Amino acid sequence: SADIRRDLFSNIQKLQLSYFDTHASGDLMSRLTNDVDNVNMMLAQGIVQLFSGIVMIAGMLIAMLTLSPLLTLVAIATTPLMFIASNLIVKATQGYFKETQKELGALNGFIEEMISGQKTVTLFSREKGIIEDFDSINRRYVRSSIKAQGYSGIMGPLNNVINNLTYLIIVATGGIFVIKGMGITVGIAFSFILYM
C-alpha cells in the first residue's frame, strides 16, 4: 500500500493544472487514503482467506469422496446455486460501493475546502449555508453507504439458506441410503454432514 500511495502521489505531481480544476481535492485525498487502505485490507485478508479456503475445500472434498462419492455428487450439485446467488449480489452491490466511494470523496473535498476557507466563510457569514450544504452531502453519503452495506449483508443469510438446503438434501439422501442398505451407515452419513 505504501508503494501504491507513493505511485499515486507521484502521478498527481505530473497532472496538468486543468485536472485540478475539474476534480475535487477531497476526492484525490480519498483515493490516496481510503481507496489504498481498502486495497491493502482486501489483499491482506483476501489472499490468506483464499489460500486457506482452497486448502480446506480440497481436504474436505477428499474426505467426502472417501466417505461417499454419491453423497459428494449430491453436495456438489448445489454448489453452482451458491456461486450464482453470490455473483448476482456482488454485481448488484458493486455500483452502490462505487457510489459510496464517490460520495465519500465529495464529502472529504467539501470538508477540506471549507476548513481551508473557514476565514472566508466567517467573513461573509455563510456558516448556516455551509452547514446545510454539508448536511446534504453527508446525507447522500449515508444513503449510498446504507444501500451498499444493506445489499452486501444479504450474502451471508442467503449462503446460510443454501447451506441449510444442502444439509437437508444430504440428510434426506443419506437417510434413504442408510434405510435401503446402499453401503452407507449412520456413522458415515453423520461424518459426511460434519465435513459439509
C-alpha positions, 0 to 999 in steps of 0.5 A: 500500500505504501508503494501504491500511495507513493505511485499515486502521489507521484502521478498527481505531481505530473497532472496538468493544472486543468485536472485540478480544476475539474476534480475535487481535492477531497476526492484525490485525498480519498483515493490516496487514503481510503481507496489504498487502505481498502486495497491493502485490507482486501489483499491482506485478508483476501489472499490468506482467506483464499489460500486457506479456503482452497486448502480446506475445500480440497481436504474436505472434498477428499474426505467426502469422496472417501466417505461417499462419492454419491453423497459428494455428487449430491453436495456438489450439485448445489454448489453452482446455486451458491456461486450464482446467488453470490455473483448476482449480489456482488454485481448488484452491490458493486455500483452502490460501493462505487457510489459510496466511494464517490460520495465519500470523496465529495464529502472529504473535498467539501470538508477540506475546502471549507476548513481551508476557507473557514476565514472566508466563510466567517467573513461573509457569514455563510456558516448556516449555508455551509452547514446545510450544504454539508448536511446534504452531502453527508446525507447522500453519503449515508444513503449510498453507504446504507444501500451498499452495506444493506445489499452486501449483508444479504450474502451471508443469510442467503449462503446460510439458506443454501447451506441449510438446503444442502444439509437437508438434501444430504440428510434426506439422501443419506437417510434413504441410503442408510434405510435401503442398505446402499453401503452407507451407515449412520456413522458415515452419513453423520461424518459426511454432514460434519465435513459439509 
